[in-house]
Amino acid sequence: MPHTLQPPFPDATGLDANRSGELELLVLVAERGSLSAAARHLGVSPSAVSKTMSRLEARLGVQLLQRSTRRVQLTAEGAQLYERGKRVLADLDEIEASVAVRSAPRGVVRIGASSSTGARLLVPLVPRLLAAHPGLSLDLSFTDHVVDLAQEGLDVAIRWGELPSSDMVARLLGRTRQVIVGAPDYLLHQGRPRHPDDLQRHLRLGWNYQRTIPYWPFDVKGQRVEVGIGEVVRVNDGDVMRQLVLQGVGLARLSLFHAWDDLVAGRLEVVLEDFNTGVLEPIHAVYLGKPDRLPPRTRAVLDFLQAQVDLRYAEHWPGPQGA
């Protein structure tokens, strides 16, 4: 059903009665076939559903449900209220949707991202976002730990990589290629690797995220080859990783999105590109809830990000292959 019932249910007496909520609960019980099934759907106890239905019957002065140990059935009065109640709820949803669509986005939108993604992707877009939607306020939280959107109170989060199965809904913002990079001075003194086997003579910087893979993948003559990263230096911050590479500490596997400016300026160089698997890492904006129930403020931010974020440049490195 399109409407969302918000337990606990109000006291169903006089003007305090949540009549639309009671109607929706009756419809839900009828369609689910039992009080316990309706309770499971709402995440409340069966007793809470039963009490609400009993209050509705008491207020109307008629029996709406015939209860048994396994199922409930509608009485004639209950069936009449069910049919007319569905039409009322549909009309209410249509009214609310028309008002919501016309409403200018207003309020606070809380957005989370990693530190480097926040600085490089979100911050440059903030002036245009606020100019396009002056009624919005932004609460930006940047951390390199994967956080729970519900616990942190986030409306939107930017996530990298393939997403695990969850209650989150995702909008694709773009994809980026992963490349092996090193500083020119490092490559001059340590030598430029020409084959993945050469990496055994190089310090390979890695990540210590919980979901990170402990190797770098390559394509060698059509066969997938994995080279372990090692344990010398591992970090959980994209900008720290970038600084370590720029300082000549070792080689790193970075996204073109993060390394682009340094590559264009010559501060970093791509190596082993002839062996790149070509797999592109997706970047999503994720949120909780149903797409057709989003508040206008959240929808405005998601629509803006999808329209304004352009990562096509980061899908391919046009520089010398394997040089």
C-alpha positions as CSV (number, residue, x, y, z in Angstrom):
1,M,0.0,0.0,0.0
2,P,1.3,3.5,-0.8
3,H,0.6,5.0,2.6
4,T,2.9,4.4,5.5
5,L,1.4,3.7,8.9
6,Q,3.5,5.0,11.8
7,P,3.2,2.9,15.0
8,P,2.6,3.3,17.9
9,F,-1.0,4.1,16.9
10,P,-2.6,7.1,18.5
11,D,-5.5,6.8,20.9
12,A,-8.6,6.3,18.8
13,T,-10.9,8.5,20.8
14,G,-12.7,11.6,19.6
15,L,-10.7,14.1,17.6
16,D,-7.4,12.4,18.6
17,A,-8.2,9.3,16.6
18,N,-5.8,8.6,13.7
19,R,-8.6,7.7,11.4
20,S,-6.5,7.3,8.2
21,G,-4.1,5.1,10.2
22,E,-7.0,2.9,11.4
23,L,-8.3,2.6,7.9
24,E,-5.0,1.6,6.6
25,L,-4.5,-0.9,9.4
26,L,-7.9,-2.5,8.6
27,V,-6.9,-2.8,4.9
28,L,-3.6,-4.3,5.8
29,V,-5.1,-6.9,8.2
30,A,-7.7,-7.8,5.5
31,E,-5.1,-8.2,2.8
32,R,-2.5,-10.0,5.0
33,G,-5.2,-12.3,6.4
34,S,-4.2,-12.2,10.0
35,L,-3.3,-9.8,12.8
36,S,0.2,-11.3,13.3
37,A,1.0,-10.9,9.6
38,A,0.0,-7.3,9.6
39,A,2.1,-6.8,12.8
40,R,5.1,-8.4,11.2
41,H,4.7,-6.1,8.2
42,L,4.7,-3.0,10.5
43,G,7.3,-4.2,12.9
44,V,5.0,-4.0,15.9
45,S,3.4,-6.6,18.3
46,P,0.2,-8.4,17.3
47,S,-1.3,-7.1,20.5
48,A,-0.8,-3.5,19.4
49,V,-2.6,-4.3,16.1
50,S,-5.4,-6.1,18.0
51,K,-6.0,-3.2,20.4
52,T,-6.1,-0.7,17.6
53,M,-8.7,-2.8,15.7
54,S,-10.7,-3.2,18.9
55,R,-10.7,0.5,19.5
56,L,-11.9,1.1,15.9
57,E,-14.7,-1.4,16.4
58,A,-15.7,0.2,19.7
59,R,-15.7,3.7,18.2
60,L,-17.9,2.6,15.3
61,G,-20.1,0.3,17.4
62,V,-19.9,-2.6,15.0
63,Q,-17.8,-5.7,14.6
64,L,-15.4,-5.5,11.7
65,L,-13.4,-8.7,12.1
66,Q,-14.2,-12.3,12.8
67,R,-11.2,-13.6,14.7
68,S,-9.9,-17.2,14.8
69,T,-6.7,-18.7,16.0
70,R,-5.1,-18.6,12.5
71,R,-7.0,-16.1,10.4
72,V,-9.4,-13.1,10.6
73,Q,-12.3,-12.5,8.2
74,L,-14.2,-9.3,7.5
75,T,-17.8,-9.1,8.6
76,A,-20.2,-7.5,6.1
77,E,-19.6,-4.1,7.8
78,G,-15.8,-4.7,7.8
79,A,-16.0,-5.5,4.0
80,Q,-17.9,-2.3,3.3
81,L,-15.4,-0.2,5.3
82,Y,-12.5,-2.1,3.6
83,E,-13.7,-1.3,0.1
84,R,-14.5,2.4,0.8
85,G,-11.4,2.8,3.0
86,K,-9.2,1.7,0.1
87,R,-10.7,4.4,-2.1
88,V,-10.2,7.1,0.6
89,L,-6.6,6.1,1.2
90,A,-5.9,6.2,-2.6
91,D,-7.5,9.7,-2.8
92,L,-5.4,10.8,0.2
93,D,-2.2,9.5,-1.4
94,E,-3.0,11.3,-4.6
95,I,-3.6,14.6,-2.7
96,E,-0.4,14.3,-0.8
97,A,1.6,13.4,-3.9
98,S,0.3,16.4,-5.8
99,V,1.2,18.7,-2.9
100,A,4.6,17.2,-2.5
101,V,5.5,17.5,-6.2
102,R,4.7,21.2,-6.2
103,S,6.5,21.9,-2.9
104,A,9.8,23.6,-3.2
105,P,12.5,21.5,-1.5
106,R,13.1,22.8,1.9
107,G,15.0,21.7,5.1
108,V,18.2,20.0,6.1
109,V,19.7,17.2,4.0
110,R,22.4,15.2,5.7
111,I,25.0,13.8,3.3
112,G,27.8,11.4,4.1
113,A,30.9,10.5,2.1
114,S,34.6,9.5,2.5
115,S,36.9,12.4,3.2
116,S,38.5,12.4,-0.2
117,T,35.2,11.9,-2.1
118,G,33.6,14.7,0.0
119,A,36.4,17.1,-0.8
120,R,36.8,16.3,-4.5
121,L,33.2,15.5,-5.5
122,L,30.8,17.1,-3.1
123,V,32.4,20.3,-2.0
124,P,32.8,21.8,-5.5
125,L,29.1,21.2,-6.2
126,V,27.8,22.8,-3.0
127,P,27.6,26.4,-4.5
128,R,25.6,25.2,-7.5
129,L,23.3,23.0,-5.4
130,L,22.4,25.8,-3.0
131,A,21.9,28.2,-5.9
132,A,19.5,25.8,-7.5
133,H,17.7,25.1,-4.3
134,P,17.9,28.1,-1.9
135,G,15.5,26.5,0.6
136,L,18.0,23.7,1.4
137,S,20.5,23.4,4.2
138,L,23.3,20.9,4.0
139,D,24.9,18.9,6.8
140,L,28.0,17.2,5.4
141,S,29.7,14.4,7.3
142,F,33.0,13.1,5.9
143,T,34.6,9.9,7.3
144,D,36.5,7.0,5.8
145,H,34.5,4.5,7.9
146,V,31.4,2.9,6.4
147,V,28.5,4.2,8.6
148,D,24.9,3.1,9.0
149,L,22.7,5.6,7.4
150,A,19.9,5.1,9.9
151,Q,22.1,5.3,13.0
152,E,23.9,8.4,11.7
153,G,20.7,10.1,10.5
154,L,22.0,10.5,7.0
155,D,19.6,11.2,4.1
156,V,22.2,10.4,1.4
157,A,25.6,8.8,1.3
158,I,28.2,8.4,-1.5
159,R,29.4,4.8,-1.7
160,W,32.2,3.2,-3.8
161,G,32.3,-0.2,-5.3
162,E,29.7,-2.9,-5.7
163,L,27.0,-2.6,-3.1
164,P,26.1,-5.5,-0.8
165,S,22.5,-6.5,-0.5
166,S,20.8,-4.2,1.9
167,D,17.7,-2.0,2.4
168,M,19.5,0.9,0.7
169,V,18.4,2.2,-2.7
170,A,21.1,3.3,-5.1
171,R,21.5,5.8,-7.9
172,L,24.5,5.4,-10.1
173,L,26.6,8.6,-10.3
174,G,29.4,7.2,-12.5
175,R,32.3,4.8,-12.8
176,T,36.0,5.1,-12.6
177,R,39.0,3.1,-13.7
178,Q,41.6,1.8,-11.2
179,V,45.3,2.4,-12.1
180,I,48.7,1.7,-10.6
181,V,50.5,4.9,-10.0
182,G,53.9,6.1,-8.7
183,A,55.8,9.4,-8.4
184,P,58.4,10.2,-11.1
185,D,61.3,10.3,-8.6
186,Y,60.3,6.9,-7.1
187,L,60.1,5.3,-10.6
188,L,63.4,6.9,-11.5
189,H,65.3,5.5,-8.5
190,Q,63.4,2.2,-8.0
191,G,62.7,1.3,-11.6
192,R,59.5,1.2,-13.6
193,P,57.7,-2.1,-13.4
194,R,57.1,-3.6,-16.9
195,H,55.2,-6.7,-15.8
196,P,53.1,-7.6,-12.7
197,D,55.9,-9.9,-11.6
198,D,58.1,-6.9,-11.2
199,L,56.0,-5.6,-8.4
200,Q,57.7,-8.0,-6.0
201,R,60.6,-5.5,-6.0
202,H,58.4,-2.6,-5.1
203,L,56.6,-1.4,-2.0
204,R,52.9,-1.6,-2.6
205,L,50.7,0.7,-0.5
206,G,47.4,-0.8,0.6
207,W,44.1,-0.1,2.3
208,N,42.9,-1.3,5.7
209,Y,39.2,-1.0,5.0
210,Q,37.2,-4.0,6.2
211,R,35.9,-4.9,2.7
212,T,39.2,-4.2,0.8
213,I,40.8,-6.9,-1.3
214,P,44.3,-7.8,-0.3
215,Y,45.7,-7.9,-3.8
216,W,45.9,-6.0,-7.1
217,P,44.3,-7.8,-10.1
218,F,45.9,-7.8,-13.6
219,D,45.1,-9.3,-17.0
220,V,48.1,-11.2,-18.3
221,K,47.5,-12.7,-21.8
222,G,43.8,-13.1,-21.0
223,Q,44.4,-14.7,-17.6
224,R,43.6,-13.0,-14.3
225,V,46.7,-12.6,-12.1
226,E,46.5,-11.3,-8.5
227,V,49.5,-9.7,-6.8
228,G,49.5,-9.4,-3.0
229,I,49.7,-5.9,-1.6
230,G,51.9,-6.7,1.4
231,E,51.8,-5.3,5.0
232,V,54.3,-2.5,5.0
233,V,52.0,0.5,4.8
234,R,48.2,0.4,4.8
235,V,45.9,3.3,5.3
236,N,42.1,4.1,5.4
237,D,42.2,7.7,4.0
238,G,42.3,8.4,0.3
239,D,44.2,11.7,0.6
240,V,46.8,10.1,2.9
241,M,47.3,7.4,0.3
242,R,47.8,10.0,-2.4
243,Q,50.3,12.0,-0.3
244,L,52.3,8.8,0.4
245,V,52.6,8.1,-3.3
246,L,53.5,11.7,-4.1
247,Q,56.2,11.5,-1.4
248,G,57.7,8.5,-3.2
249,V,57.0,5.9,-0.5
250,G,55.8,3.3,-3.0
251,L,53.2,2.4,-5.6
252,A,49.4,2.5,-5.1
253,R,46.3,1.5,-6.9
254,L,44.1,4.6,-7.1
255,S,41.0,5.5,-9.0
256,L,41.5,7.9,-12.0
257,F,38.9,10.1,-10.2
258,H,41.3,10.6,-7.3
259,A,44.6,10.7,-9.2
260,W,43.5,12.6,-12.3
261,D,44.8,16.1,-11.3
262,D,48.2,14.6,-10.3
263,L,48.5,12.6,-13.5
264,V,47.6,15.5,-15.7
265,A,50.2,17.7,-13.9
266,G,52.9,15.0,-14.1
267,R,53.1,14.6,-10.3
268,L,52.2,10.9,-10.7
269,E,52.6,8.4,-13.6
270,V,50.5,5.4,-14.5
271,V,52.4,2.0,-14.8
272,L,51.4,-1.5,-16.0
273,E,48.4,-0.1,-17.9
274,D,48.8,-2.8,-20.5
275,F,47.8,-5.3,-17.9
276,N,44.8,-3.3,-16.5
277,T,41.7,-5.5,-16.2
278,G,39.6,-2.6,-17.4
279,V,37.0,-3.2,-14.7
280,L,35.3,0.1,-13.7
281,E,34.4,0.8,-10.1
282,P,30.9,2.2,-9.6
283,I,30.1,5.2,-7.5
284,H,26.5,5.5,-6.1
285,A,24.4,7.9,-4.1
286,V,22.5,5.7,-1.7
287,Y,19.5,6.3,0.6
288,L,16.9,4.5,2.7
289,G,13.3,4.3,1.9
290,K,11.2,3.9,-1.3
291,P,11.9,6.0,-4.4
292,D,8.3,7.2,-4.6
293,R,8.3,8.3,-0.9
294,L,11.3,10.5,-0.9
295,P,10.9,14.0,0.7
296,P,11.3,16.8,-1.9
297,R,14.5,17.9,-0.2
298,T,16.2,14.5,-0.6
299,R,14.9,14.0,-4.1
300,A,16.3,17.4,-5.1
301,V,19.8,16.5,-3.9
302,L,19.7,13.1,-5.6
303,D,18.5,14.5,-8.9
304,F,21.1,17.2,-8.7
305,L,24.0,14.8,-8.1
306,Q,22.9,12.5,-10.9
307,A,22.7,15.5,-13.3
308,Q,25.9,17.2,-12.3
309,V,28.4,14.5,-11.5
310,D,30.2,13.5,-14.7
311,L,32.9,10.9,-14.4
312,R,33.2,9.8,-18.0
313,Y,36.7,11.3,-18.1
314,A,37.7,8.8,-15.3
315,E,36.8,5.7,-17.2
316,H,40.0,5.6,-19.3
317,W,43.5,7.0,-19.0
318,P,44.6,8.4,-22.4
319,G,48.3,8.6,-21.5
320,P,51.1,6.2,-22.6
321,Q,50.2,2.5,-22.1
322,G,52.5,0.7,-19.7
323,A,55.2,3.4,-20.0
